[in-house]
Amino acid sequence: MNPLIPSAKTIQIYLPKGNPRGLRLAEMTTRTVRLIEIPRIHIDDFFAMPEANQVGLYFLVSDTDSIDKPLLYIGQTGDLKRRLNQHHEKDFWTRAFVMLSTNNSMTQTHALYMEHKAIATAIKIGRYEIKNGNTGNRPHTPDPLKADCEELFYTLDVLLSTLGQPIFESLAIHDHNAYKNKITTSTLAKAEREIEAFPIEPTPIVFYYKIKDANAEGYYDDDGFVLLAGSLIRQAQTPSAPPFVTKLKESLLSSGKLIAVNDKSYRLTENQLFKTPSGASVLVSGRSTNGWIEWKNEAGQTLDSIYR
């Protein structure tokens, strides 16, 4: 199988209580990984399951209806029930996602390796605000065990996204030419490792929005509209600008994700995800806008004409 080409997958989602808003168990039919989504209000239903006593990796996630990133804590344990009970004092999380093996073959070493990788990857991707105080302890991992962990991690990534948590899904646009050059100058063994670590994904269409004191780029994907780092944002705002714009600018400025380049424009230093194209265009322009019409590709076609 060519690892550069996405393959079709069959994922089963089981509702142990028959409640689609309660516990959900997701599995890829050809893999040994099970991911359990646990709303906090239903945590006792999980504790009653035999899986609650297994070794596992877990994710505590907050819900957010605002412009802020959801909060995330990542951990591993040899006893899921005991460890999740210890997190009762953490107020921020509203649901947990627990990863374990269907054949109970996951060891503490697997869990430690994947905890370290999960925290490091989530920090690098930047979709969530990580609540961990450290990056976990990476144990000495023999190559065969490391290979197992990498395969388990890939399956975990797919299942998390399936259940609505794209924790490890990059917001960046992948540079195909740079990647191809990297492969051609590598040995075959090194190239195979790079393919595993940096799989090529389809390059999205870039859209542009240029007005006085602002010049921005972004793309539309499954999660919304991504405003790209380097975009220039107009400092001035009109009375028609929605209230969230001021709050978002203040948040981005205080975190260093927005910096002043002169007395009229800011520069975005990190990709920013918006639920709608209009949310992105409002930030760029400082006024009420229709992003479906304002964002245009190199050929001058609007986002609306391409995707709707």
N, C-alpha and C positions, 0 to 999 in steps of 0.2 A: 504494500500500500504506500502511495506517495504521501508523506507527511505534510507536504505543502498544500494539498487539496483537502478541504473540509469534507468529511464523509457523513453520510446519513446515520442517524442514531435512533434507537428506540429506547424511550425512557418511560418507566412505569411509575405512576404516583398512586399510592395506596392510602385510603382514609380509614384508619383503624377504628374510629368512632363514628364513621359515616358523616362527619361534619367537615365540609370543605373549608371551613374557617378555623378548624381545630388542628390536631396533629396531622402532618402530611409526611409520608415516607416516600422518598424518591430513589430510584435505582436505575442504572443503565444495565440493560438485560445481559450484556456480555461481560460485565465487570463485577468485582466483589465489594464495591463501595456502596454503602447506604447513607443517605443524608436525611435526617429527620428535622422537620421544621416544628418548633414548639412555641406557640404563643404563651407568654408568661402566665396568663390566666389558666392555662391547661397544663402547667408543669407537673402537677400530680399525676396526670394521665401517663406522662412519660416515665415518672418514677415507678409506676406500677408495672412497667414493661421489663422483661429480662435484660434487654439491651442497656438499661440504665446502670448496670454494674460492670460494663465493659470498659476497656481502654478506648479512648476516643479523642478527637479534636473537636473543639466547640467554638462557636462565634456568638457573642452577645451583641444584638443590634438594636438601635433605637429607631423609632419611626420619626419622620419629619415631614411636616407640611409647609415648611418655610424654605428659604433660600439656603439655609445652612446645610452643611454636609451631615449625613446621619453619623451617629457615634458607633464605634465598633471596638469590642474587646475580643482578643483571640487567646485561647488557652488550650492546654492538653492535660489529660489526667488518666490515671489508672482506674478511677472509679467515678463515672460521670455523675451519678446521683449525689455522692458526697460532695464533689467539687461544685456542682451547680447550686447546691444548698448553701455553700459558703459564699456564693455571690448574691445572696438575698439582700445584702445591705447596699448593693449597687442599684441606685434608683433609675438610671438612665435607660436600661434595656427593656424592650417590650416583647422581644421574641429571641429565642435561641435556635441555632442551627447546629446539630450534632452530627459529626461524621464518624462512622465506625465501619468495621468490615462485616460482611454477611456471614463469613465462616469463622469469625472470632480469631483471625490470624494476625491482626494488628498488634504489634508489640509497643512497649514504651519507647523504644528507639525510633520506630516509625513515627510515633506521635511527636516526639521531641524534634526530629528532623523537620517534619511538616509544620510544626508550630513556628520554628525559626523561619522557614521559607515563607509561610503565610504572612507573618508579620512584616518581613522585609519587603515582600511583593506588594502588600496592601499599602505600605508607606510609600513605595515608589510610584504606584498607580495614582494614589491620591484621591480616590472617590469618597473615602470615608475618613472621619477624624478618629485616629487610633488612640484608644485610652490606655494601652499598655505602657507601663513604665520602662520596659526594656524590650529587646528583640528576641528574648528566649535564648536558651542554651542549645547550640548545635552540637550533638554528640558525634563522636568518631563513628563514621558510617562506612562500612565496606562497600565497594562498588556494586556488588549484586543487590545489597539492601537499598543503596541509593537509587538504583534503577527501579526497584519496586516502588519506592517513595515517589519518584517523579511520575510514574504511571498513575499512582493513586491520586497525586495532586492534580493531574490533568482531568481525571474523572470528577474530582471534587469541584474544580472550576466550572465544568459543564453543569453539574447538578445545582450548584449555588446560583448560577445565572438562570437556570430553568425555574427555580423557585423565587426569582425576582431580586437576587442579591449579586450583582456583577462586580464583586469585590476585586477580582483580579483582571477585569476587562480594561485594557488600556484606552485612554482617551486620545492618545497620540496618533498621528498619521504615520504609517509605516513607509519607509524609504526603500522601495524595491531595488533601485539601481545600486544604492550603497550596499544593500544586503547581497546582491548578486556578485558585486566586486569582491566582497568579503569572502564569499564562498570560493571563487575562482582562484584566489591567492592562498588558499588553505590546503592542507593535506586532506585526504578523503576522511580520515578519522575525525579530524577537527571540524570539518564541514558537517559531518553527521551530528556532532555535538551541538553545533550552532543551529542546525535545523530544529533540533529538539528544543533548544532554549529560546529561539527567536522565529517561530513559525510565521510565514508570510500570510497576511490577511489582505482581503480586497481593499484597494485604496479608495476612499470615499471621494465624492465630488466636492471640490472646494468652492464656497460661495463668498462673495465680497460685498461690503457695504462701506461706501466712501461718501462722506459729507464734510463740511467745513470743520476742521479741527479733529476729525476722526477718520480712521482708515482701518477697517477690521476684516478678518477672515474667519471662516468657520465651516463646519460641515454638519450634516443631519444624519443621525443614525437611530438605532433601535431605542435608545434611551432619551433622545431629545436632540437639542442643538448644542454643539460644542464650539465655544468661542476660543479661538486659538491664541496661545501665548504670542506676544509681539504685537497684538492688535492695539491700535491707538484709540483711546476712549475720550470723548469730549468731556471737559470738566463742567461746562455750563449746563444747567438744567432749566427747562421751561415749566410753567405752572401745570402743564398737562402731564408731566412725568408721574407715573404711579409712585405711591409712597415707598414701595420696596426698593426703589433705585437708590435713594439716599442711604438707607440702611445697608444695602449691599456694597455700595462704594465705601462706606465707613469701615465695613468688615474687611474688604479687600485691601484697603489702605493700611489698616492696623496690622494685618498679617504679612504685609510686604508683597502681596500678589498684584498690587496696583501701585505704580510709582509715577511721580510727576516728571515729565520730560521738558515741560515749559509751563507758562502760566495759563495755557489753554487746553493742554492734553495730558492724559495719563497713558502709560503703557502697561498692558497686562503681562505679568511675568509667568503665569501658569495657566494651562488650559482650564476653562470653566464650563461646566455642564449646566444647561438650562432645560427646563421641561418643554419649553416652546421656543420657536424661532423669534417670536416677538419679545420674549424676555431678554434675549441677547441683543436685539436691535434697540430696545429701549435703553439698556445700559450704555450702548455705544453712542447713541444720539442724545440722551438726556431728555427725551420727549416721548409722548405716546406714538407708537408706530405699529404697522402691520408687517411683521417679519417675513411672512409668506410672500410679500410683494417686494419688500426692500432688499432682501438678500438675492443676489444674482450671480450666476457662474460666469466664466470667461466669455461665453458666447452671448451674454446679456439675457439669458433665460432666468425667470424667477424661480424661486424655490417651489412656489405653488404650481407652476407649469410642469415641473419635473416630477413632483411627488404626489400631487393631488389631481 
